């Protein structure tokens, strides 16, 4: 286990060995979130790939915008 240090100015110091194993370059922006009391860092490419995977079963002829608008119109009609 390697130690990641929080500097006085709030920056995280990630050891080079950990960055290398993670595949991150110095200065590369990472996505961060808190999950069950843990700080999770991910490369943006991994986040994007996961997000794209959630929608891969939607065919190219489906417009999510049109579906969202239809849902909103139906909600508005129900509320009238």
N, CA, C and O atoms as a Tinker XYZ file with bonds, in Angstrom:
   320  protein
     1  N      0.848000   -1.178000    0.000000    73     2
     2  CA     0.000000    0.000000    0.000000    64     1     3
     3  C      0.889000    1.235000    0.000000    63     2     4     5
     4  O      1.847000    1.331000    0.768000    81     3
     5  N      0.560000    2.164000   -0.862000    73     3     6
     6  CA     1.284000    3.437000   -0.925000    64     5     7
     7  C      0.457000    4.517000   -0.253000    63     6     8     9
     8  O     -0.767000    4.415000   -0.169000    81     7
     9  N      1.125000    5.540000    0.219000    73     7    10
    10  CA     0.454000    6.636000    0.904000    64     9    11
    11  C      0.289000    7.822000   -0.037000    63    10    12    13
    12  O      1.226000    8.218000   -0.729000    81    11
    13  N     -0.906000    8.376000   -0.051000    73    11    14
    14  CA    -1.207000    9.603000   -0.776000    64    13    15
    15  C     -1.317000   10.692000    0.274000    63    14    16    17
    16  O     -2.044000   10.535000    1.255000    81    15
    17  N     -0.605000   11.794000    0.081000    73    15    18
    18  CA    -0.540000   12.851000    1.081000    64    17    19
    19  C     -1.357000   14.061000    0.651000    63    18    20    21
    20  O     -1.302000   14.489000   -0.502000    81    19
    21  N     -2.118000   14.605000    1.600000    73    19    22
    22  CA    -2.826000   15.859000    1.354000    64    21    23
    23  C     -1.919000   16.983000    1.848000    63    22    24    25
    24  O     -1.605000   17.065000    3.035000    81    23
    25  N     -1.507000   17.836000    0.933000    73    23    26
    26  CA    -0.615000   18.947000    1.255000    64    25    27
    27  C     -1.387000   20.049000    1.979000    63    26    28    29
    28  O     -2.616000   20.075000    1.920000    81    27
    29  N     -0.690000   20.957000    2.660000    73    27    30
    30  CA    -1.373000   22.036000    3.389000    64    29    31
    31  C     -2.310000   22.878000    2.503000    63    30    32    33
    32  O     -3.309000   23.407000    2.990000    81    31
    33  N     -1.991000   22.999000    1.219000    73    31    34
    34  CA    -2.854000   23.785000    0.338000    64    33    35
    35  C     -4.015000   22.960000   -0.218000    63    34    36    37
    36  O     -4.776000   23.446000   -1.055000    81    35
    37  N     -4.156000   21.698000    0.250000    73    35    38
    38  CA    -5.272000   20.853000   -0.160000    64    37    39
    39  C     -4.991000   19.951000   -1.347000    63    38    40    41
    40  O     -5.841000   19.145000   -1.727000    81    39
    41  N     -3.816000   20.075000   -1.936000    73    39    42
    42  CA    -3.479000   19.238000   -3.084000    64    41    43
    43  C     -3.106000   17.834000   -2.624000    63    42    44    45
    44  O     -2.573000   17.636000   -1.532000    81    43
    45  N     -3.402000   16.866000   -3.490000    73    43    46
    46  CA    -3.015000   15.484000   -3.212000    64    45    47
    47  C     -1.688000   15.192000   -3.888000    63    46    48    49
    48  O     -1.475000   15.544000   -5.048000    81    47
    49  N     -0.817000   14.556000   -3.164000    73    47    50
    50  CA     0.441000   14.117000   -3.737000    64    49    51
    51  C      0.333000   12.619000   -3.957000    63    50    52    53
    52  O      0.299000   11.843000   -3.002000    81    51
    53  N      0.278000   12.214000   -5.228000    73    51    54
    54  CA     0.165000   10.803000   -5.589000    64    53    55
    55  C      1.548000   10.334000   -6.021000    63    54    56    57
    56  O      2.115000   10.880000   -6.967000    81    55
    57  N      2.097000    9.333000   -5.346000    73    55    58
    58  CA     3.438000    8.854000   -5.688000    64    57    59
    59  C      3.535000    8.401000   -7.147000    63    58    60    61
    60  O      2.571000    7.897000   -7.724000    81    59
    61  N      4.720000    8.592000   -7.725000    73    59    62
    62  CA     4.934000    8.242000   -9.132000    64    61    63
    63  C      4.616000    6.772000   -9.413000    63    62    64    65
    64  O      4.068000    6.455000  -10.469000    81    63
    65  N      4.948000    5.876000   -8.491000    73    63    66
    66  CA     4.680000    4.449000   -8.705000    64    65    67
    67  C      3.181000    4.187000   -8.822000    63    66    68    69
    68  O      2.750000    3.355000   -9.620000    81    67
    69  N      2.399000    4.894000   -8.030000    73    67    70
    70  CA     0.953000    4.736000   -8.082000    64    69    71
    71  C      0.391000    5.337000   -9.365000    63    70    72    73
    72  O     -0.493000    4.750000   -9.988000    81    71
    73  N      0.899000    6.511000   -9.766000    73    71    74
    74  CA     0.460000    7.119000  -11.027000    64    73    75
    75  C      0.790000    6.210000  -12.204000    63    74    76    77
    76  O     -0.009000    6.059000  -13.127000    81    75
    77  N      1.980000    5.604000  -12.162000    73    75    78
    78  CA     2.390000    4.723000  -13.250000    64    77    79
    79  C      1.485000    3.490000  -13.318000    63    78    80    81
    80  O      1.046000    3.102000  -14.401000    81    79
    81  N      1.208000    2.879000  -12.175000    73    79    82
    82  CA     0.335000    1.703000  -12.141000    64    81    83
    83  C     -1.075000    2.053000  -12.594000    63    82    84    85
    84  O     -1.764000    1.232000  -13.200000    81    83
    85  N     -1.497000    3.271000  -12.297000    73    83    86
    86  CA    -2.830000    3.763000  -12.644000    64    85    87
    87  C     -2.892000    4.205000  -14.103000    63    86    88    89
    88  O     -3.965000    4.250000  -14.706000    81    87
    89  N     -1.729000    4.530000  -14.660000    73    87    90
    90  CA    -1.664000    4.982000  -16.044000    64    89    91
    91  C     -1.938000    6.460000  -16.211000    63    90    92    93
    92  O     -2.259000    6.909000  -17.311000    81    91
    93  N     -1.816000    7.220000  -15.145000    73    91    94
    94  CA    -2.088000    8.658000  -15.203000    64    93    95
    95  C     -0.783000    9.423000  -15.371000    63    94    96    97
    96  O      0.255000    9.038000  -14.834000    81    95
    97  N     -0.856000   10.497000  -16.113000    73    95    98
    98  CA     0.289000   11.373000  -16.344000    64    97    99
    99  C      0.219000   12.566000  -15.402000    63    98   100   101
   100  O     -0.876000   12.984000  -15.025000    81    99
   101  N      1.363000   13.123000  -15.013000    73    99   102
   102  CA     1.337000   14.334000  -14.184000    64   101   103
   103  C      0.547000   15.445000  -14.885000    63   102   104   105
   104  O      0.731000   15.696000  -16.076000    81   103
   105  N     -0.316000   16.090000  -14.144000    73   103   106
   106  CA    -1.134000   17.164000  -14.696000    64   105   107
   107  C     -2.425000   16.692000  -15.329000    63   106   108   109
   108  O     -3.266000   17.511000  -15.700000    81   107
   109  N     -2.601000   15.371000  -15.461000    73   107   110
   110  CA    -3.832000   14.842000  -16.067000    64   109   111
   111  C     -4.999000   15.030000  -15.100000    63   110   112   113
   112  O     -4.905000   14.634000  -13.938000    81   111
   113  N     -6.103000   15.633000  -15.568000    73   111   114
   114  CA    -7.260000   15.779000  -14.679000    64   113   115
   115  C     -7.922000   14.419000  -14.463000    63   114   116   117
   116  O     -8.053000   13.622000  -15.392000    81   115
   117  N     -8.334000   14.172000  -13.227000    73   115   118
   118  CA    -9.013000   12.933000  -12.877000    64   117   119
   119  C    -10.405000   13.257000  -12.353000    63   118   120   121
   120  O    -10.629000   14.327000  -11.787000    81   119
   121  N    -11.326000   12.341000  -12.541000    73   119   122
   122  CA   -12.653000   12.474000  -11.948000    64   121   123
   123  C    -12.569000   11.924000  -10.528000    63   122   124   125
   124  O    -11.947000   10.887000  -10.300000    81   123
   125  N    -13.190000   12.612000   -9.578000    73   123   126
   126  CA   -13.136000   12.193000   -8.180000    64   125   127
   127  C    -14.543000   12.160000   -7.601000    63   126   128   129
   128  O    -15.390000   12.994000   -7.923000    81   127
   129  N    -14.769000   11.170000   -6.734000    73   127   130
   130  CA   -16.050000   11.085000   -6.032000    64   129   131
   131  C    -15.815000   10.375000   -4.701000    63   130   132   133
   132  O    -14.824000    9.664000   -4.527000    81   131
   133  N    -16.731000   10.577000   -3.777000    73   131   134
   134  CA   -16.694000    9.871000   -2.504000    64   133   135
   135  C    -17.707000    8.740000   -2.607000    63   134   136   137
   136  O    -18.865000    8.949000   -2.970000    81   135
   137  N    -17.246000    7.544000   -2.282000    73   135   138
   138  CA   -18.090000    6.356000   -2.376000    64   137   139
   139  C    -17.896000    5.516000   -1.117000    63   138   140   141
   140  O    -16.821000    4.959000   -0.892000    81   139
   141  N    -18.941000    5.430000   -0.301000    73   139   142
   142  CA   -18.893000    4.643000    0.932000    64   141   143
   143  C    -17.680000    5.010000    1.802000    63   142   144   145
   144  O    -16.975000    4.136000    2.305000    81   143
   145  N    -17.458000    6.309000    1.965000    73   143   146
   146  CA   -16.374000    6.775000    2.816000    64   145   147
   147  C    -14.989000    6.699000    2.194000    63   146   148   149
   148  O    -13.990000    6.928000    2.876000    81   147
   149  N    -14.919000    6.376000    0.895000    73   147   150
   150  CA   -13.630000    6.292000    0.206000    64   149   151
   151  C    -13.566000    7.363000   -0.867000    63   150   152   153
   152  O    -14.583000    7.723000   -1.459000    81   151
   153  N    -12.376000    7.866000   -1.112000    73   151   154
   154  CA   -12.142000    8.777000   -2.216000    64   153   155
   155  C    -11.750000    7.932000   -3.422000    63   154   156   157
   156  O    -10.759000    7.203000   -3.386000    81   155
   157  N    -12.533000    8.038000   -4.484000    73   155   158
   158  CA   -12.286000    7.250000   -5.685000    64   157   159
   159  C    -11.828000    8.194000   -6.798000    63   158   160   161
   160  O    -12.519000    9.161000   -7.120000    81   159
   161  N    -10.681000    7.915000   -7.374000    73   159   162
   162  CA   -10.149000    8.696000   -8.486000    64   161   163
   163  C    -10.199000    7.834000   -9.733000    63   162   164   165
   164  O     -9.836000    6.658000   -9.697000    81   163
   165  N    -10.647000    8.415000  -10.836000    73   163   166
   166  CA   -10.710000    7.699000  -12.106000    64   165   167
   167  C    -10.219000    8.590000  -13.228000    63   166   168   169
   168  O    -10.371000    9.811000  -13.198000    81   167
   169  N     -9.631000    7.950000  -14.208000    73   167   170
   170  CA    -9.272000    8.696000  -15.409000    64   169   171
   171  C    -10.560000    9.069000  -16.123000    63   170   172   173
   172  O    -11.522000    8.301000  -16.117000    81   171
   173  N    -10.582000   10.227000  -16.730000    73   171   174
   174  CA   -11.796000   10.692000  -17.406000    64   173   175
   175  C    -12.224000    9.733000  -18.515000    63   174   176   177
   176  O    -13.418000    9.538000  -18.745000    81   175
   177  N    -11.263000    9.143000  -19.192000    73   175   178
   178  CA   -11.590000    8.206000  -20.265000    64   177   179
   179  C    -12.383000    7.016000  -19.728000    63   178   180   181
   180  O    -13.283000    6.517000  -20.404000    81   179
   181  N    -12.058000    6.557000  -18.520000    73   179   182
   182  CA   -12.774000    5.433000  -17.919000    64   181   183
   183  C    -14.210000    5.827000  -17.569000    63   182   184   185
   184  O    -15.137000    5.036000  -17.745000    81   183
   185  N    -14.385000    7.050000  -17.074000    73   183   186
   186  CA   -15.722000    7.543000  -16.742000    64   185   187
   187  C    -16.558000    7.643000  -18.014000    63   186   188   189
   188  O    -17.714000    7.221000  -18.038000    81   187
   189  N    -15.971000    8.202000  -19.067000    73   187   190
   190  CA   -16.677000    8.353000  -20.333000    64   189   191
   191  C    -17.059000    6.987000  -20.916000    63   190   192   193
   192  O    -18.178000    6.807000  -21.397000    81   191
   193  N    -16.140000    6.042000  -20.872000    73   191   194
   194  CA   -16.412000    4.707000  -21.406000    64   193   195
   195  C    -17.556000    4.043000  -20.641000    63   194   196   197
   196  O    -18.418000    3.408000  -21.250000    81   195
   197  N    -17.575000    4.181000  -19.311000    73   195   198
   198  CA   -18.643000    3.604000  -18.503000    64   197   199
   199  C    -19.980000    4.257000  -18.831000    63   198   200   201
   200  O    -20.996000    3.572000  -18.944000    81   199
   201  N    -19.983000    5.584000  -18.985000    73   199   202
   202  CA   -21.217000    6.295000  -19.320000    64   201   203
   203  C    -21.727000    5.874000  -20.695000    63   202   204   205
   204  O    -22.927000    5.666000  -20.874000    81   203
   205  N    -20.830000    5.749000  -21.658000    73   203   206
   206  CA   -21.239000    5.321000  -22.991000    64   205   207
   207  C    -21.796000    3.908000  -22.959000    63   206   208   209
   208  O    -22.729000    3.597000  -23.700000    81   207
   209  N    -21.244000    3.049000  -22.118000    73   207   210
   210  CA   -21.718000    1.680000  -22.000000    64   209   211
   211  C    -23.153000    1.597000  -21.506000    63   210   212   213
   212  O    -23.879000    0.664000  -21.850000    81   211
   213  N    -23.564000    2.569000  -20.702000    73   211   214
   214  CA   -24.938000    2.580000  -20.193000    64   213   215
   215  C    -25.960000    2.809000  -21.294000    63   214   216   217
   216  O    -27.127000    2.444000  -21.150000    81   215
   217  N    -25.526000    3.412000  -22.391000    73   215   218
   218  CA   -26.447000    3.754000  -23.463000    64   217   219
   219  C    -26.206000    2.961000  -24.738000    63   218   220   221
   220  O    -26.827000    3.241000  -25.763000    81   219
   221  N    -25.317000    1.977000  -24.692000    73   219   222
   222  CA   -24.953000    1.272000  -25.912000    64   221   223
   223  C    -26.077000    0.426000  -26.486000    63   222   224   225
   224  O    -26.053000    0.104000  -27.674000    81   223
   225  N    -27.061000    0.057000  -25.674000    73   223   226
   226  CA   -28.158000   -0.751000  -26.184000    64   225   227
   227  C    -29.237000    0.084000  -26.866000    63   226   228   229
   228  O    -30.200000   -0.461000  -27.405000    81   227
   229  N    -29.076000    1.397000  -26.841000    73   227   230
   230  CA   -30.024000    2.291000  -27.512000    64   229   231
   231  C    -29.596000    2.434000  -28.966000    63   230   232   233
   232  O    -28.458000    2.799000  -29.259000    81   231
   233  N    -30.505000    2.150000  -29.851000    73   231   234
   234  CA   -30.194000    2.199000  -31.273000    64   233   235
   235  C    -29.991000    3.616000  -31.783000    63   234   236   237
   236  O    -30.419000    4.576000  -31.142000    81   235
   237  N    -29.342000    3.751000  -32.932000    73   235   238
   238  CA   -29.068000    5.085000  -33.488000    64   237   239
   239  C    -30.330000    5.819000  -33.937000    63   238   240   241
   240  O    -30.305000    7.036000  -34.122000    81   239
   241  N    -31.429000    5.090000  -34.112000    73   239   242
   242  CA   -32.669000    5.723000  -34.562000    64   241   243
   243  C    -33.515000    6.248000  -33.392000    63   242   244   245
   244  O    -34.607000    6.774000  -33.604000    81   243
   245  N    -33.010000    6.106000  -32.162000    73   243   246
   246  CA   -33.722000    6.571000  -30.977000    64   245   247
   247  C    -33.146000    7.911000  -30.536000    63   246   248   249
   248  O    -31.933000    8.057000  -30.380000    81   247
   249  N    -34.022000    8.880000  -30.339000    73   247   250
   250  CA   -33.593000   10.188000  -29.849000    64   249   251
   251  C    -33.977000   10.307000  -28.380000    63   250   252   253
   252  O    -35.160000   10.364000  -28.043000    81   251
   253  N    -32.987000   10.343000  -27.522000    73   251   254
   254  CA   -33.261000   10.490000  -26.098000    64   253   255
   255  C    -33.890000   11.843000  -25.792000    63   254   256   257
   256  O    -34.683000   11.967000  -24.859000    81   255
   257  N    -33.540000   12.842000  -26.567000    73   255   258
   258  CA   -34.140000   14.168000  -26.383000    64   257   259
   259  C    -35.632000   14.099000  -26.673000    63   258   260   261
   260  O    -36.442000   14.616000  -25.904000    81   259
   261  N    -35.997000   13.460000  -27.787000    73   259   262
   262  CA   -37.415000   13.326000  -28.126000    64   261   263
   263  C    -38.170000   12.539000  -27.059000    63   262   264   265
   264  O    -39.300000   12.886000  -26.714000    81   263
   265  N    -37.551000   11.481000  -26.535000    73   263   266
   266  CA   -38.200000   10.691000  -25.493000    64   265   267
   267  C    -38.381000   11.493000  -24.214000    63   266   268   269
   268  O    -39.424000   11.403000  -23.568000    81   267
   269  N    -37.379000   12.273000  -23.846000    73   267   270
   270  CA   -37.492000   13.110000  -22.656000    64   269   271
   271  C    -38.592000   14.158000  -22.837000    63   270   272   273
   272  O    -39.390000   14.385000  -21.927000    81   271
   273  N    -38.634000   14.789000  -24.002000    73   271   274
   274  CA   -39.681000   15.785000  -24.256000    64   273   275
   275  C    -41.063000   15.150000  -24.201000    63   274   276   277
   276  O    -41.994000   15.749000  -23.662000    81   275
   277  N    -41.210000   13.960000  -24.745000    73   275   278
   278  CA   -42.500000   13.265000  -24.706000    64   277   279
   279  C    -42.905000   12.965000  -23.264000    63   278   280   281
   280  O    -44.071000   13.119000  -22.900000    81   279
   281  N    -41.946000   12.539000  -22.446000    73   279   282
   282  CA   -42.237000   12.278000  -21.031000    64   281   283
   283  C    -42.693000   13.553000  -20.332000    63   282   284   285
   284  O    -43.665000   13.537000  -19.577000    81   283
   285  N    -41.997000   14.650000  -20.582000    73   283   286
   286  CA   -42.346000   15.921000  -19.937000    64   285   287
   287  C    -43.726000   16.392000  -20.388000    63   286   288   289
   288  O    -44.507000   16.894000  -19.579000    81   287
   289  N    -44.027000   16.232000  -21.673000    73   287   290
   290  CA   -45.364000   16.632000  -22.161000    64   289   291
   291  C    -46.441000   15.779000  -21.507000    63   290   292   293
   292  O    -47.494000   16.297000  -21.133000    81   291
   293  N    -46.196000   14.486000  -21.363000    73   291   294
   294  CA   -47.181000   13.596000  -20.722000    64   293   295
   295  C    -47.373000   13.994000  -19.277000    63   294   296   297
   296  O    -48.502000   13.975000  -18.787000    81   295
   297  N    -46.305000   14.357000  -18.571000    73   295   298
   298  CA   -46.421000   14.809000  -17.183000    64   297   299
   299  C    -47.232000   16.087000  -17.090000    63   298   300   301
   300  O    -48.066000   16.249000  -16.200000    81   299
   301  N    -46.974000   16.994000  -18.024000    73   299   302
   302  CA   -47.710000   18.263000  -18.037000    64   301   303
   303  C    -49.181000   18.018000  -18.287000    63   302   304   305
   304  O    -50.030000   18.632000  -17.640000    81   303
   305  N    -49.498000   17.124000  -19.221000    73   303   306
   306  CA   -50.907000   16.803000  -19.515000    64   305   307
   307  C    -51.583000   16.184000  -18.302000    63   306   308   309
   308  O    -52.749000   16.480000  -18.039000    81   307
   309  N    -50.880000   15.327000  -17.552000    73   307   310
   310  CA   -51.463000   14.701000  -16.356000    64   309   311
   311  C    -51.718000   15.739000  -15.266000    63   310   312   313
   312  O    -52.678000   15.624000  -14.504000    81   311
   313  N    -50.855000   16.751000  -15.197000    73   311   314
   314  CA   -50.973000   17.754000  -14.151000    64   313   315
   315  C    -52.067000   18.788000  -14.421000    63   314   316   317
   316  O    -52.425000   19.557000  -13.529000    81   315
   317  N    -52.584000   18.810000  -15.612000    73   315   318
   318  CA   -53.598000   19.840000  -15.962000    64   317   319
   319  C    -54.931000   19.501000  -15.408000    63   318   320
   320  O    -55.889000   20.249000  -15.603000    81   319
